[in-house]
Amino acid sequence: MVKLGIIGCGIMGKGHAQSILDGKVPGAEWTAVCDTDPAVLQWAGKNHPSVKTFEKTDDLLNSGAVDAVIIATPHYDHPVIAMQALDKKIHVLVEKPAGVYTKAVREMNAKAAASNVVFAIMYNQRTHPIYRKMREMVQGGQLGELKRTSWLITDWYRSQAYYNGGADAGTAKKSWRATWKGEGGGVLINQCPHNLDLWQWICGMPKKITAFAHAGKWHDIEVEDDVTAYVEYENGATGVFITSTADCPGNNRFEVLGDLGKLVCENDELVYHKLSVSEREFNRTNKEMFAAPSAERIVLDCAGEYTQHPGVIAAFVEKINGTGELYARGEEGINGLTISNAMHLSSWLNRTIELPIDEDVFLIELMKRWGGN
């Protein structure tokens, strides 16, 4: 049995613990928990007496009680704690996002590469059959040459009560939510890491990004709650990414267009508009002024189990035991974060950002925004 410890046992951490306790992660047992909140440790001690409790990360990592850890702490701590665990040759599964800024994540990735342990990230959306089908078709060439991508992802509605929820009850202490120092960003760093990961996992990384990230446009918060971004890819294809936590009702529509057709993901359905001939070929050879290639509309069968978080943890445990494959290697967490950092930097500097970003400039600009905390 793989002995799993959980570092950070809030909503997500408790959910992961419950998955293990419910037997959804074969070959694993929950053996330890670390949290800075005494109430969490009291809860664990009372309800799960076999689980060892720790106030400090170092104590858990040095205890010998774990073979692997799931890190579900606030975002800034992900790379720090992961590197501590990697130094101890302890396997690591880190929650999304990989971190807040790519410079720290790059350091974490380098340490993981030298540690010879299993390193994974909790991109549970990669277990969704629809997104797996989209990747298979796009990467397999069924859409032909990429021309355009578009993701309108605005069904993340949050009221002001959500953002106020991190404040200490009965005090004037400011909520840690939606602050640069406490969370490191808004909708891009909190709600959208999965979407940004899937976007690049399916379509590839862009080369240029121009973004408008409006801070506190719809809520009383420091960070962005409304973003519109335009990207360009190496082959000349373009893309748009729009997100907000204030649209109600919101939408979730993901389109990928190639010269052989288009995929549309919306309302838990994937539709393939298959062209009879390549649009590029048709454009070169057609002689009729208003003609267009015909398209067949196909609702795709995306059969398969959506295993979510338990599936990611189970694959992590299997990899530790020498079988199976991870849904997402930990090193891949830097990709979506790079896009997020570039969107922020573009908005802050009011210019187009080319990838890779200047990580030092990004960190300087991020630290400037700590002043309000």
C-alpha positions as CSV (number, residue, x, y, z in Angstrom):
1,M,0.0,0.0,0.0
2,V,1.2,3.5,-0.8
3,K,1.1,5.7,2.3
4,L,-0.5,9.0,1.3
5,G,-0.3,12.2,3.3
6,I,-2.4,15.3,2.6
7,I,-0.8,18.7,3.2
8,G,-3.6,21.3,3.4
9,C,-6.9,19.8,4.4
10,G,-9.5,22.3,3.4
11,I,-12.3,21.7,1.0
12,M,-10.2,20.0,-1.6
13,G,-7.9,18.2,0.8
14,K,-10.8,16.7,2.7
15,G,-12.4,15.6,-0.6
16,H,-9.2,13.8,-1.6
17,A,-9.1,12.1,1.8
18,Q,-12.6,11.0,1.5
19,S,-11.9,9.5,-1.9
20,I,-9.1,7.4,-0.4
21,L,-11.3,6.4,2.6
22,D,-14.1,5.4,0.2
23,G,-11.9,3.0,-1.6
24,K,-11.8,5.0,-4.8
25,V,-8.0,4.9,-4.9
26,P,-6.9,1.2,-4.9
27,G,-3.5,0.5,-3.4
28,A,-3.4,3.6,-1.2
29,E,-4.1,4.5,2.4
30,W,-4.4,7.9,4.1
31,T,-1.8,7.9,6.8
32,A,-1.0,11.6,7.6
33,V,-2.4,15.1,7.4
34,C,-0.7,18.5,7.9
35,D,-2.7,21.8,8.3
36,T,-2.1,25.1,10.1
37,D,-5.7,25.1,11.4
38,P,-6.0,23.4,14.8
39,A,-9.6,22.6,14.1
40,V,-8.7,20.5,11.0
41,L,-6.2,18.5,13.1
42,Q,-8.8,18.0,15.8
43,W,-11.3,16.8,13.3
44,A,-8.8,14.4,11.8
45,G,-7.8,13.1,15.2
46,K,-11.4,12.5,16.3
47,N,-12.8,11.0,13.2
48,H,-9.7,9.2,11.8
49,P,-7.5,8.2,14.8
50,S,-5.2,6.1,12.6
51,V,-4.1,9.2,10.6
52,K,-1.1,11.0,12.1
53,T,-1.6,14.8,12.4
54,F,1.1,17.5,12.0
55,E,1.2,21.2,12.3
56,K,4.3,21.7,10.3
57,T,5.1,20.4,6.8
58,D,8.7,19.4,7.8
59,D,7.5,17.2,10.6
60,L,5.2,15.3,8.3
61,L,7.9,14.9,5.7
62,N,10.4,13.7,8.3
63,S,8.0,11.4,10.0
64,G,8.4,8.3,7.8
65,A,4.6,8.1,7.8
66,V,4.2,8.8,4.0
67,D,5.5,7.6,0.7
68,A,3.7,10.3,-1.2
69,V,1.9,13.6,-0.5
70,I,-1.0,15.5,-2.1
71,I,-0.4,19.2,-1.8
72,A,-3.7,21.2,-1.5
73,T,-2.5,24.4,0.2
74,P,-2.8,28.0,-1.1
75,H,-1.3,28.6,-4.5
76,Y,2.0,30.3,-3.5
77,D,2.9,27.4,-1.3
78,H,2.6,24.7,-4.0
79,P,6.2,24.9,-5.4
80,V,7.7,25.5,-1.9
81,I,6.2,22.4,-0.3
82,A,6.7,20.3,-3.4
83,M,10.4,21.0,-3.4
84,Q,10.6,20.1,0.3
85,A,9.0,16.8,-0.5
86,L,11.1,16.1,-3.5
87,D,14.2,16.7,-1.5
88,K,13.0,13.9,0.8
89,K,12.4,11.6,-2.3
90,I,8.7,11.7,-1.5
91,H,6.3,11.4,-4.5
92,V,4.3,14.5,-5.1
93,L,0.8,15.2,-6.5
94,V,0.2,19.0,-6.5
95,E,-3.2,20.7,-6.8
96,K,-3.7,23.2,-9.6
97,P,-2.3,25.7,-10.3
98,A,1.3,24.5,-10.2
99,G,2.1,27.9,-8.6
100,V,1.4,31.6,-9.1
101,Y,4.5,32.5,-11.2
102,T,6.5,30.4,-13.6
103,K,9.9,31.2,-12.1
104,A,9.0,29.3,-9.0
105,V,7.4,26.5,-11.0
106,R,10.4,26.2,-13.2
107,E,12.6,25.7,-10.2
108,M,10.2,23.0,-8.9
109,N,10.2,21.2,-12.2
110,A,14.0,21.2,-12.3
111,K,14.1,19.6,-8.8
112,A,11.5,17.0,-9.8
113,A,13.6,16.1,-12.9
114,A,16.6,15.4,-10.6
115,S,14.6,13.6,-7.9
116,N,13.6,10.4,-9.7
117,V,10.2,10.3,-8.0
118,V,6.7,10.5,-9.4
119,F,5.5,14.1,-9.8
120,A,2.0,14.8,-11.0
121,I,-0.5,17.6,-11.0
122,M,-4.3,17.5,-10.3
123,Y,-5.6,18.2,-13.8
124,N,-8.8,16.2,-13.3
125,Q,-10.5,17.7,-16.3
126,R,-8.1,15.7,-18.5
127,T,-10.1,12.6,-17.4
128,H,-13.2,14.0,-19.2
129,P,-14.0,11.8,-22.3
130,I,-15.0,14.9,-24.4
131,Y,-11.7,16.7,-23.9
132,R,-9.7,13.5,-24.4
133,K,-11.6,13.0,-27.7
134,M,-10.9,16.6,-28.7
135,R,-7.2,16.1,-28.1
136,E,-7.2,12.8,-30.0
137,M,-8.7,14.4,-33.0
138,V,-6.8,17.7,-33.0
139,Q,-3.4,16.1,-32.3
140,G,-4.2,13.2,-34.7
141,G,-4.7,15.5,-37.6
142,Q,-8.4,14.9,-38.2
143,L,-9.1,18.7,-38.3
144,G,-6.1,19.3,-40.5
145,E,-4.1,22.5,-40.0
146,L,-5.2,24.6,-37.0
147,K,-6.8,27.9,-38.1
148,R,-8.7,29.2,-35.1
149,T,-9.5,28.4,-31.5
150,S,-12.1,30.0,-29.3
151,W,-13.2,29.4,-25.7
152,L,-15.9,31.4,-24.1
153,I,-15.9,30.2,-20.5
154,T,-18.0,32.5,-18.4
155,D,-20.0,30.0,-16.3
156,W,-17.9,30.7,-13.2
157,Y,-20.4,33.1,-11.6
158,R,-19.4,34.2,-8.1
159,S,-21.2,36.8,-6.0
160,Q,-19.5,39.2,-3.6
161,A,-20.3,36.7,-0.7
162,Y,-17.9,34.2,-2.2
163,Y,-15.0,36.7,-2.2
164,N,-15.9,37.8,1.3
165,G,-15.8,34.2,2.5
166,G,-12.1,34.0,3.4
167,A,-12.3,36.8,6.0
168,D,-12.1,36.0,9.7
169,A,-15.6,36.1,11.2
170,G,-16.2,38.9,13.6
171,T,-13.0,40.8,12.7
172,A,-12.0,43.4,10.3
173,K,-9.4,41.1,8.7
174,K,-9.5,41.2,5.0
175,S,-10.4,38.1,3.0
176,W,-7.4,36.2,1.5
177,R,-9.5,35.5,-1.5
178,A,-9.0,37.5,-4.6
179,T,-5.9,39.4,-3.4
180,W,-2.6,39.5,-5.0
181,K,-0.7,38.5,-1.9
182,G,-3.2,35.9,-0.7
183,E,-4.2,34.2,-3.9
184,G,-2.0,35.6,-6.7
185,G,-4.7,36.5,-9.1
186,G,-8.4,36.1,-9.8
187,V,-10.4,34.1,-12.4
188,L,-7.2,33.2,-14.3
189,I,-5.4,31.7,-11.3
190,N,-8.4,30.3,-9.4
191,Q,-11.2,29.2,-11.7
192,C,-9.5,28.8,-15.1
193,P,-6.2,26.8,-14.6
194,H,-8.1,23.7,-15.9
195,N,-9.4,25.5,-19.0
196,L,-6.0,27.0,-19.8
197,D,-4.4,23.6,-19.4
198,L,-6.9,21.9,-21.6
199,W,-6.7,24.7,-24.2
200,Q,-2.9,24.2,-24.6
201,W,-3.1,20.4,-24.2
202,I,-5.5,20.1,-27.1
203,C,-4.4,23.0,-29.3
204,G,-0.8,23.6,-28.4
205,M,0.9,26.6,-26.9
206,P,0.5,30.0,-28.4
207,K,3.5,32.2,-29.3
208,K,2.0,35.7,-28.7
209,I,-0.7,36.9,-26.3
210,T,-2.5,40.2,-26.0
211,A,-4.9,40.4,-23.1
212,F,-7.2,42.8,-21.2
213,A,-7.6,41.6,-17.6
214,H,-9.9,43.9,-15.7
215,A,-9.3,44.0,-11.9
216,G,-12.4,44.4,-9.7
217,K,-14.6,45.3,-12.7
218,W,-17.7,43.6,-11.3
219,H,-16.7,42.9,-7.6
220,D,-15.0,44.6,-4.7
221,I,-11.8,42.8,-5.2
222,E,-8.2,43.5,-6.2
223,V,-7.7,41.0,-8.9
224,E,-9.2,40.2,-12.3
225,D,-12.8,39.1,-12.7
226,D,-13.2,39.8,-16.4
227,V,-10.6,38.8,-19.1
228,T,-10.5,38.9,-22.9
229,A,-7.4,37.5,-24.6
230,Y,-6.2,37.1,-28.2
231,V,-3.4,34.7,-29.1
232,E,-1.4,33.7,-32.1
233,Y,0.1,30.3,-32.8
234,E,3.4,29.4,-34.6
235,N,1.6,28.4,-37.8
236,G,-0.4,31.7,-38.0
237,A,-3.6,30.4,-36.4
238,T,-5.3,32.7,-33.9
239,G,-7.4,32.2,-30.8
240,V,-9.6,34.0,-28.3
241,F,-10.1,33.2,-24.6
242,I,-12.9,35.0,-22.7
243,T,-13.7,34.5,-19.1
244,S,-15.5,36.2,-16.2
245,T,-16.9,35.5,-12.7
246,A,-19.8,38.0,-13.3
247,D,-21.7,36.7,-16.3
248,C,-25.1,35.3,-15.4
249,P,-26.2,33.2,-17.1
250,G,-22.7,32.3,-18.3
251,N,-21.5,30.1,-21.2
252,N,-19.0,27.4,-21.8
253,R,-18.4,27.0,-25.5
254,F,-15.1,25.7,-26.9
255,E,-14.4,25.7,-30.6
256,V,-11.4,24.4,-32.6
257,L,-11.3,25.1,-36.3
258,G,-9.0,23.4,-38.8
259,D,-8.9,23.4,-42.6
260,L,-10.8,20.0,-42.5
261,G,-13.5,20.9,-40.1
262,K,-14.5,22.2,-36.7
263,L,-15.1,20.8,-33.2
264,V,-17.7,22.5,-31.0
265,C,-17.9,21.5,-27.3
266,E,-20.9,22.8,-25.5
267,N,-23.6,21.6,-23.1
268,D,-21.7,18.3,-22.5
269,E,-21.9,17.5,-26.2
270,L,-19.1,17.4,-28.8
271,V,-20.1,18.1,-32.4
272,Y,-17.8,17.6,-35.4
273,H,-18.5,19.6,-38.5
274,K,-16.6,17.6,-41.1
275,L,-15.8,19.3,-44.4
276,S,-16.1,17.3,-47.6
277,V,-12.7,18.8,-48.7
278,S,-10.0,20.9,-47.2
279,E,-11.0,24.5,-47.1
280,R,-7.6,25.5,-48.2
281,E,-7.8,23.2,-51.2
282,F,-11.3,24.4,-52.0
283,N,-10.2,28.0,-51.8
284,R,-7.5,27.3,-54.4
285,T,-9.5,25.3,-56.9
286,N,-13.1,26.6,-56.6
287,K,-14.4,28.8,-59.5
288,E,-17.8,29.7,-58.2
289,M,-18.1,33.1,-56.5
290,F,-20.3,32.2,-53.5
291,A,-19.6,28.4,-53.2
292,A,-18.4,26.8,-50.0
293,P,-17.4,23.2,-49.2
294,S,-20.2,21.1,-47.7
295,A,-20.0,20.0,-44.1
296,E,-21.5,17.0,-42.3
297,R,-22.6,17.5,-38.8
298,I,-21.7,14.6,-36.6
299,V,-22.5,14.3,-32.9
300,L,-19.5,12.3,-31.6
301,D,-19.8,9.4,-29.2
302,C,-17.4,10.3,-26.3
303,A,-17.9,7.1,-24.3
304,G,-15.8,6.6,-21.2
305,E,-15.8,7.2,-17.5
306,Y,-15.2,10.7,-16.2
307,T,-13.1,9.7,-13.2
308,Q,-12.3,13.2,-11.9
309,H,-10.0,13.6,-8.9
310,P,-10.1,10.0,-7.7
311,G,-9.0,8.9,-11.2
312,V,-6.0,11.3,-11.1
313,I,-5.0,10.1,-7.6
314,A,-5.4,6.4,-8.6
315,A,-3.2,6.9,-11.7
316,F,-0.6,8.6,-9.4
317,V,-0.6,5.6,-7.1
318,E,-0.4,3.2,-10.0
319,K,2.6,5.1,-11.4
320,I,4.3,4.9,-8.0
321,N,3.8,1.1,-8.1
322,G,5.3,1.0,-11.6
323,T,2.2,0.6,-13.7
324,G,0.0,2.9,-15.7
325,E,0.5,6.5,-16.8
326,L,-0.2,9.8,-15.2
327,Y,-3.0,12.0,-16.6
328,A,-0.7,15.0,-16.2
329,R,3.0,15.0,-15.3
330,G,3.7,17.7,-12.7
331,E,6.1,19.4,-15.1
332,E,3.2,20.2,-17.4
333,G,1.7,22.6,-14.9
334,I,4.0,25.3,-16.2
335,N,2.2,25.5,-19.6
336,G,-1.2,26.8,-18.5
337,L,0.5,29.0,-15.9
338,T,2.7,30.5,-18.6
339,I,-0.4,31.5,-20.5
340,S,-2.0,33.0,-17.4
341,N,1.2,34.9,-16.5
342,A,1.4,36.2,-20.1
343,M,-2.2,37.4,-20.0
344,H,-1.6,39.3,-16.7
345,L,1.6,40.8,-18.0
346,S,0.1,41.9,-21.2
347,S,-2.7,43.6,-19.4
348,W,-0.4,45.2,-16.8
349,L,2.1,46.5,-19.5
350,N,-0.6,47.2,-22.1
351,R,1.3,45.4,-24.9
352,T,1.6,42.0,-26.7
353,I,3.7,39.4,-24.9
354,E,5.8,36.9,-26.7
355,L,6.4,33.5,-25.2
356,P,8.5,32.6,-23.3
357,I,7.7,35.5,-21.0
358,D,10.3,37.5,-19.1
359,E,9.9,35.8,-15.7
360,D,11.8,38.5,-13.8
361,V,9.6,41.3,-15.2
362,F,6.5,39.3,-14.3
363,L,7.6,38.8,-10.7
364,I,8.5,42.5,-10.3
365,E,5.0,43.5,-11.6
366,L,3.3,41.0,-9.4
367,M,5.1,42.2,-6.3
368,K,4.1,45.8,-7.1
369,R,0.5,44.6,-6.6
370,W,1.2,43.2,-3.1
371,G,1.0,46.7,-1.8
372,G,-2.7,46.7,-1.4
373,N,-2.6,43.7,0.9
